[in-house]
Structures are given as C-alpha cells and as structure tokens.
C-alpha cells in the first residue's frame, strides 16, 4: 500500500521559504497541499503562489485545496472554475481538493443538498481536466454528507487511526513541528499514488470567449438604477467571470461591486460604471 507523508498549508503558516521547505522535507515530508482560495471566489490565499514556488524548488510534490462555501450547484460550479483558474500554469501532482467544513453556510444544508453541491464541484473540476477530491472531517463525512462513491476523500480525524473506510488521504494531526521552521503544521498521510505520472504537464487549457450577448445602453455605460435585459446580460457575464450575482436585471450595489472587481482585475479606472473600456476588455477575454 502507498503511504506518503505530507503537510497542508495556508496563509496562517506564513511566507515559507525554499530553505524552510527543505528543512520540512528532511522530516520525510513528500508533498504539500496549499490553500488556493475560497469563499465563492471572493478570496485568494495570498501565500498560494509562494507556497507553490518555494515547495517545488525544495523538491516537494504539490496539490491545492479550495475553501468552499457554495450552497447550491450553480455556486459550486462557479467555485470549481475559480479553483481551476488559480491553478493554471502550475504543475500539480496531487488533486484540487474541495474543503467542506463551513458551518455557517454548508453546515446548514441537508445531507442530500450538500452531497449534490459536492458532486457538482468535483464534476466541474474534472470536466476542466484536473483530478478532484473532497476534504472534510470524519464527523461531516459520516453525519452531514451522503454517499461519495467514486470520489476521493481526504478525511480529517486527529487520532492514532482513522475510522473512515479507505480514504485517499488522512489528516491525522494539527501539531506538526519542524526544526528551524516556526509554527505548527497539519500533517497528512496519502494512501493513493497520485504521482505515478508526476512528470506530465498540466492539462492543456482550452480558452474560449464569453458565449453570451453583452452590450451597453444608449448612453455608453451602466449606472446605478439601470434595469432591464442589458443589465441581466451584464450580470450573466460577471458570473461567467467568477462572481455570484442574482440575475435580476437591476444595476444595484452588488452589481456595482462586481463591476469594480472586474475593473480592478483588468487594470481599469475603478468607478463601478461599466462602459466602453470595460466592454472592450470583456470582448477580448477568454477562459
């Protein structure tokens, strides 16, 4: 049976260096799973790219996890696309994991609803060409989530053994320490050989432009209070980019906030008024 020891990291572990990762590797650590982002696309872990560069430079295998707060299948698919975008350009040996543990959102769903959300996320990541699995505590896996047949499971259970039957990975401690590296780390065992083709490149990225209609009102830009079909078109486009708007045809606070996000992301003047410069960027976008 394959058994490899690893760690999972996030912003809370700080800005780790190649030298520190080499010290970690000396303790028989073979892989790193780093948080990429989460919260329905509103958060990117600021240390994700650094963790990738430094751990790879130290000779460690790499995977990613995404902190999910999706409460329906549409949100799950949007999160999955965001999770994949964050991993583009990186060579992963381990899957993209969906982190399911948020009590305030997913913790309120029924077992059936949450299982449906998980399956939608995993299916979408796989459709985009990446392996995917689910991270959750033993309690959530047995009490709050239904059957995950065919889906790799990474179980969290801090004990001398796990009661979960045949997990792909097991997070067994949150108290890992390494000489010369400050702080404590989550420790994991991997029981599946994800690195059999570790020399392969990432899946080819097939980029396509936004498929739907998108146009401006007669004045040449949208402003607060605008309503109607063209606003709905814009809201659908922003959701395609990774937002999570209700398509109600009203240019209100949430739509303006999403437009400002689009403007910042594309180096445009941030005023919340989607105009000709925004439209030009939107027409040139592919993903």
TIVO-708204 format. One record per residue (C-alpha): residue in one letter; x, y, z; residue number from 1; chain. Coordinates in nm, 4 decimals, padded with zeros to 6 digits. Layout:
+------+----------+----------+----------+------+-------+
| resn |        x |        y |        z | resi | chain |
+------+----------+----------+----------+------+-------+
|    a |        X |        Y |        Z |  NUM |     A |
...
+------+----------+----------+----------+------+-------+
***
This chain:
+------+----------+----------+----------+------+-------+
| resn |        x |        y |        z | resi | chain |
+------+----------+----------+----------+------+-------+
|    x |  00.0000 |  00.0000 |  00.0000 |    1 |     A |
|    x |  00.1235 |  00.3503 | -00.0887 |    2 |     A |
|    x |  00.1813 |  00.5728 |  00.2140 |    3 |     A |
|    x |  00.3383 |  00.9153 |  00.1801 |    4 |     A |
|    x |  00.3598 |  01.1827 |  00.4464 |    5 |     A |
|    x |  00.2761 |  01.5452 |  00.3741 |    6 |     A |
|    x |  00.1579 |  01.8761 |  00.5114 |    7 |     A |
|    x | -00.1166 |  02.1201 |  00.4189 |    8 |     A |
|    x | -00.0584 |  02.4938 |  00.4462 |    9 |     A |
|    x | -00.2287 |  02.8288 |  00.4082 |   10 |     A |
|    x | -00.1791 |  03.1963 |  00.4928 |   11 |     A |
|    x | -00.1801 |  03.1024 |  00.8611 |   12 |     A |
|    x |  00.1547 |  02.9248 |  00.8172 |   13 |     A |
|    x |  00.3209 |  03.2433 |  00.6941 |   14 |     A |
|    x |  00.5525 |  03.3050 |  00.3992 |   15 |     A |
|    x |  00.7615 |  02.9909 |  00.3907 |   16 |     A |
|    x |  01.0939 |  02.9934 |  00.2095 |   17 |     A |
|    x |  01.2684 |  02.7327 | -00.0017 |   18 |     A |
|    x |  01.5160 |  02.6831 |  00.2817 |   19 |     A |
|    x |  01.2341 |  02.6162 |  00.5291 |   20 |     A |
|    x |  01.0654 |  02.3753 |  00.2910 |   21 |     A |
|    x |  01.3944 |  02.1880 |  00.2557 |   22 |     A |
|    x |  01.4056 |  02.1538 |  00.6345 |   23 |     A |
|    x |  01.0489 |  02.0243 |  00.6293 |   24 |     A |
|    x |  01.1404 |  01.7751 |  00.3587 |   25 |     A |
|    x |  01.4167 |  01.6328 |  00.5780 |   26 |     A |
|    x |  01.1453 |  01.5076 |  00.8156 |   27 |     A |
|    x |  01.0267 |  01.2625 |  00.5469 |   28 |     A |
|    x |  00.7654 |  01.5027 |  00.4110 |   29 |     A |
|    x |  00.6995 |  01.4318 |  00.0430 |   30 |     A |
|    x |  00.4128 |  01.6613 | -00.0551 |   31 |     A |
|    x |  00.2385 |  01.9906 |  00.0197 |   32 |     A |
|    x | -00.1309 |  02.0734 | -00.0231 |   33 |     A |
|    x | -00.1764 |  02.4528 | -00.0202 |   34 |     A |
|    x | -00.4926 |  02.6595 |  00.0102 |   35 |     A |
|    x | -00.5580 |  02.8463 | -00.3135 |   36 |     A |
|    x | -00.8661 |  03.0485 | -00.2279 |   37 |     A |
|    x | -01.2307 |  03.0215 | -00.1374 |   38 |     A |
|    x | -01.5486 |  03.1916 | -00.0195 |   39 |     A |
|    x | -01.7294 |  03.1765 | -00.3553 |   40 |     A |
|    x | -01.4411 |  03.3361 | -00.5417 |   41 |     A |
|    x | -01.4026 |  03.6363 | -00.3115 |   42 |     A |
|    x | -01.0759 |  03.5215 | -00.1503 |   43 |     A |
|    x | -00.7383 |  03.4245 | -00.2912 |   44 |     A |
|    x | -00.4838 |  03.2951 | -00.0419 |   45 |     A |
|    x | -00.2002 |  03.5462 | -00.0659 |   46 |     A |
|    x |  00.0614 |  03.2782 |  00.0029 |   47 |     A |
|    x | -00.0573 |  03.0267 | -00.2575 |   48 |     A |
|    x |  00.1835 |  03.1213 | -00.5372 |   49 |     A |
|    x |  00.4711 |  03.1496 | -00.2904 |   50 |     A |
|    x |  00.3931 |  02.8073 | -00.1433 |   51 |     A |
|    x |  00.3935 |  02.6617 | -00.4925 |   52 |     A |
|    x |  00.7256 |  02.8175 | -00.5959 |   53 |     A |
|    x |  00.9137 |  02.7505 | -00.2743 |   54 |     A |
|    x |  00.7906 |  02.3947 | -00.2155 |   55 |     A |
|    x |  00.8586 |  02.2956 | -00.5757 |   56 |     A |
|    x |  01.2065 |  02.4464 | -00.5539 |   57 |     A |
|    x |  01.2624 |  02.2275 | -00.2476 |   58 |     A |
|    x |  01.1630 |  01.9185 | -00.4461 |   59 |     A |
|    x |  00.8204 |  01.8531 | -00.2930 |   60 |     A |
|    x |  00.5093 |  01.7382 | -00.4771 |   61 |     A |
|    x |  00.2181 |  01.9806 | -00.4771 |   62 |     A |
|    x | -00.1605 |  01.9942 | -00.4645 |   63 |     A |
|    x | -00.4235 |  02.2560 | -00.3788 |   64 |     A |
|    x | -00.7357 |  02.2916 | -00.1671 |   65 |     A |
|    x | -01.0196 |  02.5395 | -00.2024 |   66 |     A |
|    x | -01.2313 |  02.6531 |  00.0946 |   67 |     A |
|    x | -01.5876 |  02.6142 | -00.0284 |   68 |     A |
|    x | -01.8971 |  02.7995 |  00.0892 |   69 |     A |
|    x | -02.1217 |  02.7022 | -00.2034 |   70 |     A |
|    x | -02.4790 |  02.6214 | -00.1023 |   71 |     A |
|    x | -02.6182 |  02.5201 | -00.4426 |   72 |     A |
|    x | -02.4881 |  02.3544 | -00.7575 |   73 |     A |
|    x | -02.4576 |  02.6799 | -00.9519 |   74 |     A |
|    x | -02.2308 |  02.8278 | -00.6873 |   75 |     A |
|    x | -02.0370 |  02.5009 | -00.6696 |   76 |     A |
|    x | -01.9623 |  02.5159 | -01.0428 |   77 |     A |
|    x | -01.8522 |  02.8799 | -01.0168 |   78 |     A |
|    x | -01.6220 |  02.7904 | -00.7278 |   79 |     A |
|    x | -01.4800 |  02.4959 | -00.9212 |   80 |     A |
|    x | -01.3934 |  02.7203 | -01.2143 |   81 |     A |
|    x | -01.2275 |  02.9687 | -00.9806 |   82 |     A |
|    x | -01.0302 |  02.6889 | -00.8154 |   83 |     A |
|    x | -00.9046 |  02.5720 | -01.1549 |   84 |     A |
|    x | -00.8142 |  02.9258 | -01.2649 |   85 |     A |
|    x | -00.5970 |  02.9664 | -00.9554 |   86 |     A |
|    x | -00.4039 |  02.6509 | -01.0502 |   87 |     A |
|    x | -00.3465 |  02.7363 | -01.4155 |   88 |     A |
|    x |  00.0232 |  02.7475 | -01.5027 |   89 |     A |
|    x |  00.1147 |  02.5172 | -01.2152 |   90 |     A |
|    x |  00.2164 |  02.1522 | -01.2372 |   91 |     A |
|    x |  00.0152 |  01.9611 | -00.9787 |   92 |     A |
|    x |  00.0943 |  01.6087 | -00.8655 |   93 |     A |
|    x | -00.1993 |  01.5968 | -00.6226 |   94 |     A |
|    x | -00.5657 |  01.6860 | -00.6838 |   95 |     A |
|    x | -00.7566 |  02.0053 | -00.6319 |   96 |     A |
|    x | -00.9455 |  01.9343 | -00.3083 |   97 |     A |
|    x | -01.2811 |  02.0840 | -00.2155 |   98 |     A |
|    x | -01.2618 |  02.1834 |  00.1526 |   99 |     A |
|    x | -01.6077 |  02.1254 |  00.3041 |  100 |     A |
|    x | -01.6334 |  02.2462 |  00.6630 |  101 |     A |
|    x | -01.8003 |  02.5887 |  00.6764 |  102 |     A |
|    x | -02.0680 |  02.5655 |  00.9462 |  103 |     A |
|    x | -02.2323 |  02.8992 |  00.8647 |  104 |     A |
|    x | -02.3104 |  02.8031 |  00.5033 |  105 |     A |
|    x | -02.2789 |  02.4371 |  00.4118 |  106 |     A |
|    x | -02.3356 |  02.3278 |  00.7699 |  107 |     A |
|    x | -02.6974 |  02.4396 |  00.7363 |  108 |     A |
|    x | -02.7691 |  02.2282 |  00.4280 |  109 |     A |
|    x | -02.9438 |  01.8943 |  00.4339 |  110 |     A |
|    x | -02.7317 |  01.5868 |  00.3709 |  111 |     A |
|    x | -02.8850 |  01.5484 |  00.0243 |  112 |     A |
|    x | -02.8285 |  01.9131 | -00.0700 |  113 |     A |
|    x | -02.4682 |  01.9190 |  00.0500 |  114 |     A |
|    x | -02.3855 |  01.5967 | -00.1319 |  115 |     A |
|    x | -02.5310 |  01.7437 | -00.4500 |  116 |     A |
|    x | -02.3133 |  02.0561 | -00.4090 |  117 |     A |
|    x | -02.0009 |  01.8444 | -00.3590 |  118 |     A |
|    x | -02.0675 |  01.6305 | -00.6638 |  119 |     A |
|    x | -02.1253 |  01.9413 | -00.8793 |  120 |     A |
|    x | -01.7895 |  02.0912 | -00.7715 |  121 |     A |
|    x | -01.5972 |  01.7682 | -00.8297 |  122 |     A |
|    x | -01.7621 |  01.7047 | -01.1660 |  123 |     A |
|    x | -01.6814 |  02.0563 | -01.2880 |  124 |     A |
|    x | -01.3148 |  02.0398 | -01.1836 |  125 |     A |
|    x | -01.2797 |  01.7054 | -01.3577 |  126 |     A |
|    x | -01.4532 |  01.8424 | -01.6677 |  127 |     A |
|    x | -01.1866 |  02.1125 | -01.6773 |  128 |     A |
|    x | -00.9150 |  01.8479 | -01.6776 |  129 |     A |
|    x | -00.7979 |  01.8213 | -01.3161 |  130 |     A |
|    x | -00.8331 |  01.5398 | -01.0615 |  131 |     A |
|    x | -01.0504 |  01.6391 | -00.7671 |  132 |     A |
|    x | -01.1408 |  01.5119 | -00.4220 |  133 |     A |
|    x | -01.3207 |  01.6214 | -00.1060 |  134 |     A |
|    x | -01.1721 |  01.7201 |  00.2311 |  135 |     A |
|    x | -01.3951 |  01.7025 |  00.5397 |  136 |     A |
|    x | -01.3873 |  01.5913 |  00.9000 |  137 |     A |
|    x | -01.4869 |  01.2394 |  00.9945 |  138 |     A |
|    x | -01.7980 |  01.3804 |  01.1622 |  139 |     A |
|    x | -01.9075 |  01.5702 |  00.8495 |  140 |     A |
|    x | -01.8354 |  01.2722 |  00.6246 |  141 |     A |
|    x | -02.0442 |  01.0389 |  00.8358 |  142 |     A |
|    x | -02.3199 |  01.2691 |  00.9650 |  143 |     A |
|    x | -02.3630 |  01.5599 |  00.7217 |  144 |     A |
|    x | -02.2571 |  01.4229 |  00.3814 |  145 |     A |
|    x | -02.4143 |  01.1393 |  00.1843 |  146 |     A |
|    x | -02.2501 |  00.8754 | -00.0341 |  147 |     A |
|    x | -01.9385 |  00.9917 | -00.2180 |  148 |     A |
|    x | -01.8878 |  00.6745 | -00.4162 |  149 |     A |
|    x | -01.6262 |  00.7259 | -00.6861 |  150 |     A |
|    x | -01.4881 |  01.0450 | -00.5264 |  151 |     A |
|    x | -01.1525 |  01.0559 | -00.3475 |  152 |     A |
|    x | -01.1896 |  01.1522 |  00.0193 |  153 |     A |
|    x | -00.9368 |  01.3300 |  00.2395 |  154 |     A |
|    x | -01.0583 |  01.2806 |  00.5957 |  155 |     A |
|    x | -00.9598 |  01.4885 |  00.8986 |  156 |     A |
|    x | -00.9545 |  01.2886 |  01.2214 |  157 |     A |
|    x | -00.6898 |  01.3608 |  01.4841 |  158 |     A |
|    x | -00.6278 |  01.0203 |  01.6292 |  159 |     A |
|    x | -00.3883 |  00.7264 |  01.6207 |  160 |     A |
|    x | -00.6038 |  00.5820 |  01.3422 |  161 |     A |
|    x | -00.8951 |  00.6869 |  01.1251 |  162 |     A |
|    x | -01.2328 |  00.5179 |  01.1358 |  163 |     A |
|    x | -01.3126 |  00.6257 |  00.7808 |  164 |     A |
|    x | -01.3002 |  00.3309 |  00.5419 |  165 |     A |
|    x | -01.0328 |  00.3550 |  00.2713 |  166 |     A |
|    x | -00.9679 |  00.7297 |  00.2497 |  167 |     A |
|    x | -00.7374 |  00.8565 | -00.0228 |  168 |     A |
|    x | -00.5735 |  01.0841 |  00.2352 |  169 |     A |
|    x | -00.5910 |  01.1287 |  00.6120 |  170 |     A |
|    x | -00.5142 |  01.4475 |  00.8054 |  171 |     A |
|    x | -00.4070 |  01.2997 |  01.1372 |  172 |     A |
|    x | -00.2661 |  01.5966 |  01.3324 |  173 |     A |
|    x | -00.2578 |  01.9753 |  01.3504 |  174 |     A |
|    x |  00.0509 |  01.9840 |  01.5716 |  175 |     A |
|    x |  00.3347 |  01.9043 |  01.3343 |  176 |     A |
|    x |  00.6628 |  02.0819 |  01.4137 |  177 |     A |
|    x |  00.9881 |  02.1020 |  01.2181 |  178 |     A |
|    x |  01.3319 |  02.2062 |  01.3345 |  179 |     A |
|    x |  01.4173 |  02.5575 |  01.2207 |  180 |     A |
|    x |  01.0633 |  02.6333 |  01.0982 |  181 |     A |
|    x |  00.8307 |  02.8370 |  01.3228 |  182 |     A |
|    x |  00.4733 |  02.7394 |  01.3953 |  183 |     A |
|    x |  00.2773 |  02.4167 |  01.3740 |  184 |     A |
|    x |  00.1505 |  02.2320 |  01.0687 |  185 |     A |
|    x | -00.1294 |  01.9960 |  00.9683 |  186 |     A |
|    x |  00.0117 |  01.6505 |  00.8968 |  187 |     A |
|    x | -00.1277 |  01.4091 |  00.6393 |  188 |     A |
|    x | -00.0894 |  01.0580 |  00.5049 |  189 |     A |
|    x | -00.1622 |  00.9897 |  00.1389 |  190 |     A |
|    x | -00.2648 |  00.6333 |  00.0558 |  191 |     A |
|    x | -00.3129 |  00.6821 | -00.3188 |  192 |     A |
|    x | -00.0367 |  00.7043 | -00.5773 |  193 |     A |
|    x | -00.1121 |  01.0422 | -00.7315 |  194 |     A |
|    x |  00.2449 |  01.0892 | -00.8537 |  195 |     A |
|    x |  00.2720 |  00.7970 | -01.0949 |  196 |     A |
|    x |  00.2818 |  01.0421 | -01.3860 |  197 |     A |
|    x |  00.4304 |  01.3333 | -01.1941 |  198 |     A |
|    x |  00.6386 |  01.4365 | -01.4949 |  199 |     A |
|    x |  00.3337 |  01.5152 | -01.7039 |  200 |     A |
|    x |  00.2395 |  01.8720 | -01.7763 |  201 |     A |
|    x | -00.0864 |  02.0308 | -01.6691 |  202 |     A |
|    x | -00.3925 |  01.9666 | -01.8882 |  203 |     A |
|    x | -00.3993 |  02.1861 | -02.1983 |  204 |     A |
|    x | -00.6004 |  02.4985 | -02.1384 |  205 |     A |
|    x | -00.8798 |  02.5482 | -02.3866 |  206 |     A |
|    x | -00.9752 |  02.9141 | -02.3768 |  207 |     A |
|    x | -01.2973 |  03.0439 | -02.5230 |  208 |     A |
|    x | -01.4616 |  03.3884 | -02.5278 |  209 |     A |
|    x | -01.7787 |  03.4652 | -02.3386 |  210 |     A |
|    x | -02.0579 |  03.2950 | -02.5348 |  211 |     A |
|    x | -02.3461 |  03.5238 | -02.4470 |  212 |     A |
|    x | -02.4604 |  03.8676 | -02.5690 |  213 |     A |
|    x | -02.3168 |  04.1753 | -02.3987 |  214 |     A |
|    x | -02.3826 |  04.5363 | -02.4943 |  215 |     A |
|    x | -02.4090 |  04.8839 | -02.3450 |  216 |     A |
|    x | -02.7113 |  05.1098 | -02.3006 |  217 |     A |
|    x | -02.7524 |  05.4062 | -02.5388 |  218 |     A |
|    x | -02.5568 |  05.6456 | -02.3126 |  219 |     A |
|    x | -02.2499 |  05.4196 | -02.3376 |  220 |     A |
|    x | -02.2270 |  05.2952 | -01.9788 |  221 |     A |
|    x | -02.4332 |  05.1452 | -01.6992 |  222 |     A |
|    x | -02.5167 |  05.3435 | -01.3858 |  223 |     A |
|    x | -02.6973 |  05.2816 | -01.0591 |  224 |     A |
|    x | -03.0680 |  05.2231 | -01.1076 |  225 |     A |
|    x | -03.0492 |  05.0880 | -01.4626 |  226 |     A |
|    x | -03.2850 |  04.7974 | -01.5224 |  227 |     A |
|    x | -03.3727 |  04.5501 | -01.7909 |  228 |     A |
|    x | -03.2381 |  04.2968 | -02.0382 |  229 |     A |
|    x | -02.8949 |  04.4536 | -02.0892 |  230 |     A |
|    x | -02.8307 |  04.4606 | -01.7144 |  231 |     A |
|    x | -02.9203 |  04.0894 | -01.6987 |  232 |     A |
|    x | -02.6718 |  04.0236 | -01.9816 |  233 |     A |
|    x | -02.4021 |  04.2060 | -01.7854 |  234 |     A |
|    x | -02.4816 |  04.0134 | -01.4659 |  235 |     A |
|    x | -02.4526 |  03.6829 | -01.6536 |  236 |     A |
|    x | -02.1163 |  03.7930 | -01.7918 |  237 |     A |
|    x | -01.9875 |  03.8866 | -01.4453 |  238 |     A |
|    x | -02.0973 |  03.5464 | -01.3146 |  239 |     A |
|    x | -01.9076 |  03.3852 | -01.6023 |  240 |     A |
|    x | -01.6016 |  03.5777 | -01.4799 |  241 |     A |
|    x | -01.6405 |  03.4282 | -01.1334 |  242 |     A |
|    x | -01.8899 |  03.6450 | -00.9449 |  243 |     A |
|    x | -02.2100 |  03.5172 | -00.7853 |  244 |     A |
|    x | -02.4819 |  03.7684 | -00.8706 |  245 |     A |
|    x | -02.8541 |  03.7226 | -00.8747 |  246 |     A |
|    x | -02.9576 |  03.7864 | -01.2360 |  247 |     A |
|    x | -03.2410 |  04.0262 | -01.1565 |  248 |     A |
|    x | -03.1791 |  04.2985 | -01.4150 |  249 |     A |
|    x | -03.1138 |  04.5687 | -01.1542 |  250 |     A |
|    x | -02.7886 |  04.7666 | -01.1527 |  251 |     A |
|    x | -02.7616 |  04.7945 | -00.7741 |  252 |     A |
|    x | -02.4994 |  04.7679 | -00.5018 |  253 |     A |
|    x | -02.3959 |  04.4073 | -00.5653 |  254 |     A |
|    x | -02.3665 |  04.4532 | -00.9403 |  255 |     A |
|    x | -02.1663 |  04.7734 | -00.8921 |  256 |     A |
|    x | -01.9327 |  04.5919 | -00.6517 |  257 |     A |
|    x | -01.8843 |  04.3160 | -00.9115 |  258 |     A |
|    x | -01.8090 |  04.5741 | -01.1810 |  259 |     A |
|    x | -01.5490 |  04.7367 | -00.9550 |  260 |     A |
|    x | -01.3925 |  04.3936 | -00.9043 |  261 |     A |
|    x | -01.3795 |  04.3498 | -01.2839 |  262 |     A |
|    x | -01.2229 |  04.6939 | -01.3266 |  263 |     A |
|    x | -00.9541 |  04.6302 | -01.0642 |  264 |     A |
|    x | -00.8790 |  04.2867 | -01.2103 |  265 |     A |
|    x | -00.8262 |  04.4374 | -01.5567 |  266 |     A |
|    x | -00.6319 |  04.7492 | -01.4621 |  267 |     A |
|    x | -00.9163 |  04.9902 | -01.5438 |  268 |     A |
|    x | -01.0292 |  05.3042 | -01.3640 |  269 |     A |
|    x | -01.2483 |  05.1855 | -01.0759 |  270 |     A |
|    x | -01.5773 |  05.3743 | -01.0696 |  271 |     A |
|    x | -01.8399 |  05.0991 | -01.0913 |  272 |     A |
|    x | -01.9681 |  05.2316 | -01.4259 |  273 |     A |
|    x | -01.9397 |  04.9557 | -01.6830 |  274 |     A |
|    x | -01.8617 |  05.1425 | -02.0047 |  275 |     A |
|    x | -01.6727 |  05.1178 | -02.3331 |  276 |     A |
|    x | -01.3330 |  05.0389 | -02.1799 |  277 |     A |
|    x | -01.4895 |  04.7584 | -01.9754 |  278 |     A |
|    x | -01.6741 |  04.6236 | -02.2773 |  279 |     A |
|    x | -01.3525 |  04.6183 | -02.4823 |  280 |     A |
|    x | -01.1797 |  04.4139 | -02.2110 |  281 |     A |
|    x | -01.4812 |  04.1861 | -02.1820 |  282 |     A |
|    x | -01.4912 |  04.1151 | -02.5557 |  283 |     A |
|    x | -01.1207 |  04.0228 | -02.5508 |  284 |     A |
|    x | -01.1486 |  03.7881 | -02.2528 |  285 |     A |
|    x | -01.1124 |  03.4132 | -02.2912 |  286 |     A |
|    x | -01.1153 |  03.1395 | -02.0313 |  287 |     A |
+------+----------+----------+----------+------+-------+
***
